[in-house]
C-alpha cells in the first residue's frame, strides 16, 4: 500500500482491526478511497513497540501483528513536538497533509470531528466508513 493516491493516516488502534474484527482494512480502504497512500507516523510505531515491551506474551503477539500490518504502509519520519501526544500529532499531520485519519479510538474521533477532519472508522464491526466528508 505504499505511495499511491489519497493519503490517509493510520493510528495504532486501527492496525488492530484485522486481528480483533477480521476485517481487511486495506481492501476496505481501497473500496472507500480508490488506491490510498497509507501513512503511519513513526511515533505511532514507537508507541506500539513501547507497549509491547511491557505486555503479556499474548498481548505482545497481538502488538507484533499490528506492527506487521503497519509494514504495508509508508512510515512518516516525523517527531512529536514539545508536549505533544500521538493523538495531537495525528491531528497536526491531518491538517498539514489535508487527509483523513483512520482510527478506532472514540476520543480521537471526537477531536477530529470537532476540527473538521474526515475520519475513517469501523462500522458495525464489518466495514469501514468515512465521516466528515471528502478528504480536506
Residue pairs with C-beta under 8 A, 6 or more apart in sequence:
1 26
1 29
1 36
1 37
1 38
1 72
1 73
1 74
2 37
2 38
2 72
2 73
2 74
3 37
3 74
4 34
4 35
4 36
4 37
5 33
5 34
5 35
5 36
5 37
6 33
6 34
6 35
6 36
6 37
6 99
6 100
6 135
7 36
7 37
7 39
7 97
7 99
7 135
8 29
8 33
8 36
8 37
8 38
8 39
8 99
8 100
8 101
8 102
8 120
8 135
9 39
9 40
9 41
9 76
9 90
9 93
9 94
9 97
9 99
9 100
9 101
9 102
10 38
10 39
10 40
10 44
10 70
10 73
10 101
10 102
10 103
11 44
11 86
11 87
11 90
11 101
11 102
11 103
11 104
11 105
11 108
12 44
12 47
12 48
12 66
12 86
13 103
13 104
13 105
13 108
14 25
14 102
14 103
14 104
14 120
15 25
15 40
15 48
15 66
15 67
15 69
15 70
16 62
16 66
16 104
17 23
17 25
17 104
17 122
18 24
18 25
18 65
18 69
19 62
19 65
19 66
21 122
21 125
21 126
23 122
23 125
23 126
23 127
23 128
25 69
25 102
25 128
26 38
26 72
28 127
28 128
29 36
29 38
29 102
29 120
29 128
30 36
31 127
31 128
32 120
32 128
32 129
32 130
33 130
33 135
37 74
38 72
38 73
38 74
39 73
39 74
39 75
39 76
39 93
39 97
39 99
40 70
40 73
40 74
40 75
40 76
41 75
41 76
41 78
41 86
41 89
41 90
41 93
42 75
42 76
42 77
42 78
42 79
43 78
43 79
43 80
43 86
43 89
44 70
44 86
44 90
45 67
45 70
45 75
47 86
48 63
48 66
48 67
48 70
49 63
49 67
51 59
51 63
52 59
52 60
52 63
52 64
52 67
55 62
55 63
76 93
78 89
78 93
80 86
80 88
80 89
81 88
81 89
81 92
84 92
87 105
87 107
87 108
87 111
90 101
90 103
90 108
90 112
91 101
91 111
91 112
91 115
91 117
93 99
94 100
94 101
94 112
94 115
94 117
94 136
95 115
95 117
95 136
98 135
98 136
99 118
99 135
99 136
100 117
100 118
100 119
100 120
100 130
100 132
100 135
100 136
101 108
101 112
101 117
101 118
101 119
101 120
102 119
102 120
102 121
102 128
103 109
103 112
103 119
103 120
103 121
104 121
104 122
109 119
109 121
112 118
112 119
112 132
113 119
113 131
113 132
116 132
116 136
117 132
117 136
118 130
118 131
118 132
118 133
118 134
118 135
118 136
119 130
119 131
119 132
120 128
120 129
120 130
121 128
121 129
121 130
121 131
122 128
122 129
123 129
